Amino acid sequence: MWNPVDLPPLAGARILVTGGNAGLGYFACEQLAAAGAHVVMASRSADRAARAMDAIRGRHPGAEVSFQPLDLADLASVRAAATTIAAGAPLSGLLANAGVVGSRRRRTTADGFELQFGTNHLGHYALIARLLPSLSAAGTRIVHLGSISHRWARLTPSFLQPASYSSARAYATSKLAVMAFGFELARRLDATGSPATSVVAHPGLALGMFTPDRPGVAARPFVAAPRWRQRLMEPVAQGKDHGAWPLVRATLDRAIPNGAYCGPDGWFQLTGQPVVVPAKRHARERNAASRLIDLSARLTGVDLRL
């Protein structure tokens, strides 16, 4: 039985984690590094990454953690990072964790895409597509960060090109796109006989109010939630440290099969132990996923070649 607090020894493993300097990504990095993996922390800010790496080494002296500059909202940065990563040692895992959550007004990436769709999906699509030859050769496990919010989105023109901006809708659409790409990539890897695998994972409802403090890691000043709010949310939410468990298990455990969806086993998949869970049927619809990949290739200028 998988024990998320007693991971298998990972000496010799090299795992890239996007957005590893805070939140879920930080705790995934901490857990992987504690088990002996060489964690490559890919993020925009060298300063924030340095503080996060110091926090990991402070808890686990000798942890092997390095920094890779990467801004998923800038395709030039994605291209440069992919070139550097591909030239390095092979990756045993790629955890595509980074993402933007919420924006009151519509904002855009450096390339003009809506920020959440452009960062959460298109940036990761371009990174994975550029790295795919080396990932396939190495038999890398690719993990995509999904969300329970995919239940309320569709890959239709009204969602992908809405008449008006809604932050929640844009986020849900971006996460459905991430998941559809992950599931379709798994099918294509399998069809071509590639040793690489693609899995989707989600953290449930992971909130800062239940997350253990790591000095220097928080992206913004931490304000403790009122006790009444903590009592209200405690049955249905967990900390980001526990929210990272499905991501880490999906990255490491080859008993989680290609194309699976990993998340908490509790009510509504909000909290609990990391297991294989069901995704909504529309997240696995092949025609929609194929159209999405064609659109992503056209927008980013990067074809998905297996």
Order of alpha helices (4+ residues) and beta strands (2+ residues): beta-alpha-beta-alpha-beta-alpha-beta-alpha-beta-alpha-alpha-beta-alpha-alpha-beta-beta-alpha
